[in-house]
Amino acid sequence: MEKQFNRSWTRFHDDPRTVLLNQVPEVDYPRGLADLIELCRDRSPEVRLRAAGSHWALSEAAISDHSFIETHDPQDLVPAMDRTLLDVVPGCLHRDVLQSMASEAWPSRYGALIHVESGKRIYQLYAELDQTDHGLNRATLAGRLGPHFAGPWGLETLGNSGGQTIVGAFSTGTHGGDFDRGAVADLVVAVHLVADGGRHYWIERVDHERYYPQLTDDAALKALYGADIYGGPGNFHIIRDNQILNAVVVSVGRFGVIYSAVLRAVPQYSLWERRRMHLWQDIRTQIAASSPGNPGLFQDTIIQKPDAQQRFLQVVVCLTPHLNFMRNLAGVTKRWEIPVAMGPAGHAERVGDGDGGPDDSPNFTKAGKSHPFTPKPDHPEQAGDPTMLEKACTSGSFLSGLTSAVIDEIEDFVESNGAVVGAGIGAVAAAGGVGLLGLLGALALVALALKELLDALGADDRLGETMEKIKNKLLDPNEPDPAKRAAGLFAWQLIAYEVFQSLQGDQDAAALSYAIMEGHDYLDVSCQHNVASVEVFFDANDSRLIAFIDALIAFEIQQEMQGKACLGYASLRFTGPTQALIGPQQWERTCAVEVSGLKDMSGSEEMVEFATKLALNPNMGAILHWGQYNPSTAQQVEMRFGPKLTAWRAALAQFNGGGGFSSEFSRRAGLEP
Ligand SMILES: Cc1cc2nc3c(=O)[nH]c(=O)nc-3n(C[C@H](O)[C@H](O)[C@H](O)COP(=O)(O)OP(=O)(O)OC[C@H]3O[C@@H](n4cnc5c(N)ncnc54)[C@H](O)[C@@H]3O)c2cc1C
């Protein structure tokens, strides 16, 4: 096992120019189960450990007091622990389960199972599942059980990105926006945990409906994992207890290191996605009013497949107001499950061809190396070109095209004495620009200042850095001339409006499940870096949710008056309840509000801080995401989770309290036995 000492450690979203921790004592790169057991067994009492995946958590969840156990080196310089395993699935499945799976009567909705080491990234997982396995002489499910397991398979739900490791993702409660199902943690059927002291545990869900009488066979598991290299038969234990599994799946690294996990997969499917621009002020009441008797935004249909059930809802609110501070854009995205034949694209764009690597950890040309799937405007089921913003984000350059268009629009308006009102000005200004007539002179100066700024911008400036310069030019609180201040504020809102339109404008897309769900742009080197983000979970039917968004908007208006602005958004996604004891999706219908902004802009971190403080107010009844900014104290966590936290702590106590995995984060948040 490779070990590195006294080296730096940083997270994906930290400022690329600096590292978060300059010198951590030890970073270990295990290659498999035996290494993990050795690390946990041989630690000296003063050394504490913590596992890390892709370092995508924005909280301190993955930060160790001392040694870091890396399951997938974010820089890919050391081989990852990311194999797909066949020794338990199908090797150790209970014979009755194997028999029912082998039968043609096995319901396709029960799907297949995949067993992976914890460092497998989500994009590796969906890429592998989307292959067809003819099982020829292979010890795979298709090889053992027949062609009905040939695949391709997909995952029932995902977050909007695939760069996390699968275990890192479910450990913090990662979720998407599928309101009729739970979080990624709810796909987990079993985990293999190595606890403090080096004992290891196979922890399996009891699911008599699907896997009767139990998923795995004890003797086979013991023969495999009771081997001497794993500490012998006395060092391995099997637990079949849903309470324990529901504690471990969302445990933020506190129970030990999860070596591997078994997840449920479903037959591959496609999704139809429809995105439309609305105004927050028009739709906010539809969210508040949504309840089983009043479906609000949750029961729409598509003409392409009228019987398809809507399953996804996201509302992205632009925090920068327009129309005299009275309105905010809101991009509304809905999704429906459709047959693959109606949306067959996405594989070439998001997975690509096989590109070497071993059978149990293959590489693909596009998985984790591509732009999001963009449809052709007139053919939603076909792949089109990357958007202007995606192209802009592949270089360090800012969207100069967009700002130039804004300048042109202002100049046309000024030169025509207010007669030529472009689409942006018409939307952003009250009464179609009439109110701007008194600002013509000041607007001309603003256009000039923006032009000079564009010429002076460095080619390698990140999006946030450039926007900060533009904002400082436009929102100068010390500008003595009120007309210039008003014109600058107007131009700022116009730019923000255009950026948001280009991100959330109307679009239809139909493609394979992961190509629609995975929205991350892996070629972006400019836009999504140095981000501040908090995610706040509410009961979707609680009016405090709407009050929270309205408060963010009011905060932004106040900031803009003082020369600050958040370049970001508030995104509302909806999920069903999770089984995980301290998973943040605690309600029948949960709304997760992500408040996110680029840290380079003065005003973004302030917005995230404000949102966090408000969310932690005891009267808000909200919960914070474990894998985003999360300064919760033990008292706040106790208040939110109540008896479920007590059950979680009792489960942790069964593993001797696992003190070796305690960290500053877990002690502050009360994640202790
Ligand atoms: C660009 C981006 C997009 C995101 N999108 C979403 C989204 O759509 N929905 C959402 O809910 N969240 C989202 N997140 C948050 C993200 O999913 C979580 O922070 C996730 O936990 C990160 O996974 P990771 O592999 O990077 O784990 P890390 O950040 O490395 O670790 C996260 C936690 O998992 C624990 N852990 C990791 N591996 C193991 C292991 N083998 N055993 C035990 N514990 C382990 C760590 O100790 C830590 O507590 C996003 C984050 C980013 C940066």
The ligand as an ORCA input file, in Angstrom:
! r2SCAN-3c Opt
* xyz 0 1
  C     -19.961     19.320     -8.392
  C     -20.724     18.713     -7.260
  C     -22.007     18.249     -7.485
  C     -22.749     17.684     -6.457
  N     -24.005     17.256     -6.726
  C     -24.760     16.753     -5.728
  C     -26.101     16.326     -5.966
  O     -26.620     16.393     -7.083
  N     -26.818     15.852     -4.920
  C     -26.277     15.781     -3.674
  O     -26.992     15.354     -2.771
  N     -25.008     16.135     -3.422
  C     -24.248     16.624     -4.417
  N     -22.956     17.003     -4.157
  C     -22.370     16.689     -2.841
  C     -21.586     15.341     -2.945
  O     -22.374     14.356     -3.545
  C     -21.181     14.831     -1.569
  O     -20.384     15.762     -0.926
  C     -20.438     13.483     -1.618
  O     -20.356     13.015     -0.313
  C     -19.043     13.556     -2.207
  O     -18.574     12.256     -2.477
  P     -17.003     11.950     -2.562
  O     -16.768     10.637     -3.197
  O     -16.296     13.082     -3.181
  O     -16.629     11.804     -1.028
  P     -15.684     12.689     -0.101
  O     -15.976     14.113     -0.238
  O     -14.271     12.286     -0.330
  O     -16.202     12.160      1.329
  C     -17.510     12.429      1.735
  C     -17.832     11.641      2.991
  O     -17.883     10.249      2.683
  C     -17.019      9.530      3.555
  N     -16.439      8.406      2.813
  C     -15.933      8.431      1.559
  N     -15.524      7.186      1.231
  C     -15.756      6.396      2.288
  C     -15.536      5.026      2.557
  N     -14.981      4.202      1.676
  N     -15.913      4.551      3.767
  C     -16.494      5.350      4.681
  N     -16.717      6.643      4.471
  C     -16.366      7.164      3.296
  C     -15.975     10.537      3.984
  O     -15.374     10.177      5.211
  C     -16.805     11.795      4.089
  O     -17.448     11.829      5.332
  C     -22.182     17.568     -5.159
  C     -20.881     18.026     -4.924
  C     -20.154     18.592     -5.957
  C     -18.766     19.065     -5.682
*
